[in-house]
Amino acid sequence: MKKAVLLSLLAANFCGVYAQDVIVKKDGSTILAKVLTIGETEVEYKKFNKQDGPTYKISVGKLLSINYESGDKETFEAASSKAGKPSGNEEGGNGNIQITSDNLSPEAKAANEKAIAAFNTPTEFVTDNKHKDKVGKKRATLSFAVWGASKNSILANEDVEIDLIIGTLLREKKSEPDEWVVVNPKKSWIVHNPAVRYTIKNKTSRPIYIDLGNTFLISMQQPTCYYIPSSTTTTQGTQSGASVNMGAVAGALGVGGALGTLAGGVNVGGGSSSNTSNTTYSQRVIAVPPMSTKELDAQYLFGKADREICKGFNYRHYVNWDYLYYGQIFFPAEPESAEMKYGDHYRYTEESSPVNLAFTTCYSFDENFSSSKSLSSYYYLKDLIGAYINSNNALVGGINSDKPHFTMIPVKKDKEGTNSFPKP
């Protein structure tokens, strides 16, 4: 019975959002309208909630489709080409180009190799004289998990540069939103809710447009898309949500659909004469201004569900707060030499690393994406360095780098010896 009532409410909300013509633009935004005429180059319309107001015009080249109140749909892909849609960049509408190390220019290849080398700066264990006698003897209870960039990654070309920051997503109460925090190991330590935030730097003198529908974080082969097609309608202090049927999000790395967090929205007026409504739609395309850097939304490094990351590495709800996630690495308790000790430094290669990440994005100089470029970067667990927490709840041990390319992970004993994290 409850399910039937819920479905009825959802249907009512859905009809409330779509009882009008919906103009869908190629940047993912929409206009609630009453369409008047469709010409070869322009569409004339009135805003749905102001049909006695002015008539607006929009170029056909900016449109993806019109979803009519009757249920009919008209698309504009072919019409856009006939209307002389500008290509917007030097590729001249040649579709998508997948950037690899093989098709980089010599200058871009040098920039990419430099970015990878900077990311993979060697990491070493550091301690003070007071604790040197414990190195290799005291059992580690915490580890620095340091990430490396694979040699086939594209971190930079002549247009953009990709970087990541490892941090955590925290909140004091379940009702509050996640707060992004970057951990400085010299000042504090946090071992739960590991998260990642990617940045995209525009190296050119022109705006660059990022397609969030084709931007993914892939953690242990599980993808999270940066775009969710959705809408939220606010009416006299109440909210209702409904999915916006923008069409399927293009697949990437064999993945279709949309998962992850909602991007920033664009406000569009809507409603009826008896009340005032405001509808916010998720934004699929975002712009990075010339010579500037855009931070994407932070994502949980391993999602928000209990899972085994790999053998010997479990990700579970925290004991006291079920909205905090807590990863633990297990090493055998017997023999004693199998345990991880304070100061132990395990070095992994791309081939031997048991944990991996990937990031892929698509960008264009043309907001209509008549031609675009895609690039991917790949990451692996490069170093695991043992530390411990003393009786004063302070971190003992550290690393020689302040670059936040690491995660702090508790180390536990695997008394059974059957679920042990692999040593290199």
C-alpha positions in Angstrom: 0.0 0.0 0.0 2.8 2.4 1.0 4.6 1.6 -2.3 1.4 2.4 -4.3 1.0 5.8 -2.5 4.7 6.6 -3.1 4.4 5.8 -6.8 1.3 8.0 -7.0 3.1 10.9 -5.4 6.1 10.5 -7.7 3.8 10.4 -10.7 2.1 13.6 -9.5 5.4 15.3 -9.1 6.6 14.1 -12.5 3.5 15.5 -14.2 3.9 18.8 -12.4 7.4 19.2 -13.8 6.6 18.1 -17.4 3.1 19.6 -18.2 4.8 21.9 -20.7 7.2 21.9 -23.6 10.8 21.2 -22.4 13.6 22.6 -24.6 16.8 20.6 -24.0 20.1 22.3 -24.7 23.3 20.6 -25.6 25.0 21.7 -22.4 22.5 19.7 -20.5 20.3 22.6 -19.2 16.6 22.9 -20.1 14.0 25.6 -20.6 10.3 25.1 -19.5 8.5 26.8 -22.4 5.6 27.1 -24.8 7.2 26.7 -28.2 5.7 29.0 -30.9 7.7 28.4 -34.1 10.6 26.4 -35.3 12.7 27.9 -38.1 15.8 26.7 -39.9 18.1 28.6 -37.6 16.0 29.7 -34.6 13.3 28.5 -32.3 10.8 31.1 -30.9 9.2 30.4 -27.5 7.6 32.0 -24.4 8.6 31.0 -20.9 5.9 28.6 -19.6 5.2 30.6 -16.4 5.1 33.9 -18.4 3.1 33.1 -21.5 1.8 36.7 -21.6 5.4 38.0 -21.5 8.1 38.5 -24.2 8.9 36.1 -27.0 12.4 34.6 -26.8 14.6 33.2 -29.5 17.3 30.5 -29.3 19.7 29.2 -32.0 18.9 25.7 -33.3 22.6 24.9 -33.1 22.4 25.1 -29.3 19.6 22.6 -29.0 19.5 18.8 -28.5 15.7 18.3 -28.6 12.2 19.6 -27.7 10.0 17.4 -25.6 6.4 18.5 -26.3 3.6 18.5 -23.7 1.8 16.0 -26.0 4.6 13.5 -25.5 6.1 14.0 -29.0 9.8 14.8 -29.3 11.9 16.6 -31.9 15.6 16.3 -32.2 18.1 18.8 -33.7 21.3 16.9 -34.5 20.8 17.0 -38.3 19.3 20.5 -38.2 22.3 21.8 -36.3 24.6 20.8 -39.1 22.4 22.4 -41.7 22.2 25.6 -39.7 26.0 26.1 -40.1 26.9 25.3 -36.4 30.4 26.6 -35.7 33.0 23.9 -34.9 34.5 26.0 -32.2 38.1 24.6 -32.4 40.7 23.7 -34.9 39.6 20.1 -35.2 36.6 21.3 -37.2 34.0 18.9 -35.9 36.0 15.7 -36.3 34.3 13.9 -33.4 36.2 12.6 -30.3 39.9 12.0 -30.2 41.3 9.7 -27.5 44.6 11.1 -26.3 47.3 8.6 -25.7 51.1 8.8 -25.3 51.4 7.7 -29.0 49.5 10.7 -30.4 51.0 13.4 -28.1 53.1 16.1 -29.8 56.7 16.2 -28.7 56.0 19.2 -26.5 52.9 17.6 -24.9 54.8 14.3 -24.4 57.5 16.1 -22.5 54.9 17.9 -20.4 53.2 14.6 -19.6 56.4 12.9 -18.6 57.3 15.8 -16.4 53.9 15.7 -14.7 54.2 11.9 -14.1 57.7 12.3 -12.7 56.6 15.0 -10.3 53.7 12.9 -9.1 55.9 9.9 -8.5 58.6 11.7 -6.5 60.2 9.0 -4.3 58.6 8.7 -0.8 60.7 7.8 2.2 60.0 7.1 5.9 61.2 9.7 8.4 61.4 9.5 12.2 63.1 11.3 15.0 66.0 10.2 17.3 63.5 9.5 20.1 61.8 6.7 18.2 64.7 5.3 16.1 65.1 2.4 18.4 61.6 1.2 17.6 62.1 1.0 13.9 61.7 -2.5 12.7 60.7 -3.7 16.2 57.4 -2.1 17.2 54.3 -3.4 15.3 52.8 -0.8 13.0 49.2 0.2 13.7 48.9 2.7 10.9 50.3 3.0 7.4 50.8 5.7 4.8 49.4 4.4 1.5 51.1 6.5 -1.2 49.7 6.6 -4.7 51.7 6.6 -7.9 50.8 7.5 -11.5 51.2 4.8 -14.1 53.5 5.4 -17.1 50.6 5.2 -19.6 48.7 8.0 -17.8 47.9 11.3 -19.5 48.4 13.9 -16.8 49.1 16.7 -19.2 49.1 17.8 -22.9 49.2 21.1 -24.6 45.7 22.0 -23.4 45.1 20.7 -19.8 46.9 19.2 -16.8 45.3 16.7 -14.4 46.1 16.3 -10.7 44.4 14.7 -7.7 44.3 15.4 -4.0 43.6 12.6 -1.5 41.6 13.7 1.5 38.6 12.7 3.5 34.8 13.4 3.5 33.6 14.2 7.1 30.4 15.2 8.7 29.5 15.7 12.3 25.8 14.6 11.9 24.0 12.3 9.5 21.8 15.2 8.5 24.7 17.4 7.4 26.5 17.3 4.1 30.0 15.8 3.7 32.8 18.2 4.3 36.0 17.9 2.2 39.2 17.8 4.4 42.8 17.4 3.3 44.9 15.7 6.0 48.4 17.1 6.9 50.2 14.1 8.6 52.5 16.5 10.5 49.5 18.0 12.3 46.7 15.4 12.4 45.7 12.0 11.2 42.3 10.7 10.0 41.8 7.2 8.8 38.1 7.1 7.8 36.1 8.1 4.7 39.1 8.3 2.3 38.2 10.5 -0.7 39.7 12.0 -3.8 39.3 15.3 -5.6 40.5 15.8 -9.2 41.5 19.1 -10.6 41.7 20.2 -14.3 44.0 23.0 -15.2 43.3 24.9 -18.4 46.7 25.8 -19.9 45.3 27.7 -22.9 44.1 31.3 -23.5 40.6 29.9 -24.4 37.7 28.5 -22.3 37.6 24.7 -22.1 34.4 22.8 -21.6 34.2 19.6 -19.5 31.6 16.9 -20.2 30.7 15.5 -16.8 28.6 12.8 -18.5 31.8 11.4 -19.8 34.0 12.0 -16.7 34.5 9.0 -14.5 36.3 7.9 -11.4 37.0 4.2 -11.6 38.0 2.6 -8.3 38.9 -1.1 -8.4 36.9 -1.4 -11.7 33.8 0.2 -10.2 32.8 3.5 -11.9 31.3 6.7 -10.5 30.1 9.3 -13.0 30.4 13.0 -12.2 27.0 13.7 -13.7 23.4 12.7 -12.7 20.6 13.9 -15.0 18.1 15.2 -12.4 15.9 18.1 -11.3 14.7 19.5 -8.0 11.6 21.7 -7.8 10.9 24.1 -4.9 7.3 25.3 -4.4 6.4 27.6 -1.5 9.1 26.1 0.7 8.6 22.5 -0.3 10.8 20.4 -2.5 10.1 17.6 -5.0 12.7 15.8 -7.1 12.2 14.1 -10.5 14.6 12.5 -13.0 15.2 14.5 -16.2 15.2 12.2 -19.2 18.1 13.7 -21.0 18.9 10.4 -22.9 21.5 7.9 -22.0 24.8 9.1 -20.7 27.5 8.0 -23.2 29.5 5.0 -22.1 33.1 5.2 -21.0 35.4 2.2 -20.4 32.4 -0.1 -21.1 30.2 1.7 -18.6 26.8 3.2 -19.3 24.4 5.2 -17.1 25.2 7.7 -14.4 26.3 7.2 -10.8 27.9 9.5 -8.3 27.2 13.1 -7.1 25.2 15.9 -8.6 27.0 18.7 -10.3 26.1 22.4 -9.9 22.7 23.4 -11.4 21.1 26.1 -13.5 17.9 27.8 -12.3 14.9 27.9 -14.6 11.5 29.4 -13.8 8.4 27.2 -13.7 5.1 26.6 -12.0 1.5 27.9 -12.4 -0.4 31.1 -11.8 -1.5 30.0 -8.3 2.0 29.7 -6.9 5.7 30.2 -7.5 8.0 27.4 -8.4 11.7 27.2 -9.1 13.3 24.2 -10.8 17.0 23.5 -10.6 18.5 21.1 -13.2 21.9 19.4 -13.0 24.5 20.8 -15.3 26.3 18.4 -17.5 28.8 20.7 -19.1 31.1 23.0 -17.0 33.6 25.6 -18.2 37.2 26.1 -17.1 38.2 29.7 -17.8 41.6 30.4 -19.6 44.7 29.8 -17.5 42.7 28.6 -14.5 42.0 25.5 -12.5 38.7 23.8 -11.9 38.2 21.4 -8.9 35.7 18.6 -9.5 33.4 17.4 -6.7 35.2 15.2 -4.2 34.3 11.5 -4.5 34.6 8.7 -1.9 37.8 6.7 -2.8 36.1 3.4 -2.4 32.4 4.3 -2.5 29.9 4.3 0.3 29.2 0.6 0.9 30.8 -2.2 2.7 33.2 -4.1 0.4 36.4 -6.0 0.2 38.8 -3.7 -1.7 41.2 -6.6 -2.3 42.5 -9.6 -0.3 43.5 -8.3 3.1 41.9 -4.9 2.7 38.4 -4.4 3.9 36.1 -1.3 3.9 33.4 -1.3 6.5 31.0 0.9 8.5 32.7 2.5 11.4 31.9 0.9 14.8 30.0 3.8 16.3 28.8 6.0 13.4 27.3 4.2 10.5 27.9 7.1 8.2 31.7 6.9 8.5 33.6 4.2 6.6 36.7 2.6 7.9 39.3 0.8 5.8 41.7 -1.8 7.4 44.7 -3.6 6.1 45.4 -7.0 7.6 48.8 -8.7 7.9 49.5 -12.1 9.4 50.2 -12.2 13.1 52.3 -15.3 12.9 55.1 -15.6 12.2 56.1 -12.3 13.8 58.2 -11.4 10.7 55.0 -11.3 8.7 53.6 -8.4 10.6 54.1 -4.9 9.4 56.6 -3.0 11.7 57.1 0.6 12.4 59.3 2.0 9.6 58.7 -0.9 7.2 58.5 0.3 3.6 56.8 -1.9 1.1 57.3 -0.8 -2.5 54.8 -1.9 -5.2 55.0 -1.7 -9.0 52.2 -1.1 -11.4 52.1 -4.9 -12.0 52.3 -6.0 -8.4 50.0 -3.3 -6.8 46.8 -4.9 -5.4 44.9 -1.5 -5.5 44.3 0.8 -8.4 42.3 3.8 -9.6 41.6 5.5 -12.9 40.2 8.8 -14.0 38.8 9.7 -17.5 37.4 12.9 -18.8 36.2 14.5 -22.0 36.8 18.2 -23.0 36.3 20.5 -25.9 36.9 24.1 -26.9 33.4 24.1 -28.3 30.5 24.1 -25.8 28.4 22.1 -28.4 31.2 19.4 -28.4 31.3 19.2 -32.2 34.8 17.9 -31.6 36.4 16.8 -28.4 39.3 15.1 -26.7 39.3 12.4 -24.1 42.1 11.4 -21.8 42.7 8.9 -19.0 45.1 8.7 -16.0 45.8 5.6 -14.0 47.0 5.2 -10.4 48.3 2.4 -8.2 49.4 1.8 -4.7 53.1 2.7 -4.9 54.3 2.7 -1.2 53.0 1.4 2.1 54.9 2.8 5.1 54.4 1.7 8.7 53.7 4.1 11.6 51.8 3.9 14.8 49.6 5.8 17.3 51.1 6.4 20.7 49.4 6.5 24.1 48.8 10.3 23.6 46.8 9.5 20.4 49.6 11.1 18.3 51.0 9.8 15.1 54.6 8.5 15.4 56.4 8.3 12.1 56.0 10.2 8.8 57.0 10.6 5.2 59.2 13.1 3.5 56.5 14.6 1.3 53.7 17.1 2.0 52.0 16.2 -1.3 48.6 14.8 -0.5 49.0 11.7 -2.7 48.5 9.3 0.2 45.9 7.7 2.3 46.2 6.7 6.0 45.1 3.1 6.7 45.0 1.2 10.0 47.0 -2.0 10.1 45.4 -5.0 11.9 46.5 -8.5 12.8 45.2 -11.4 10.7 45.4 -14.1 13.3 44.0 -16.7 11.0 46.5 -15.9 8.3 43.9 -16.5 5.6 43.1 -13.0 4.5 46.4 -11.2 4.4 47.3 -8.2 2.4 50.0 -9.1 -0.2 53.5 -8.0 0.4 55.5 -6.9 -2.7 
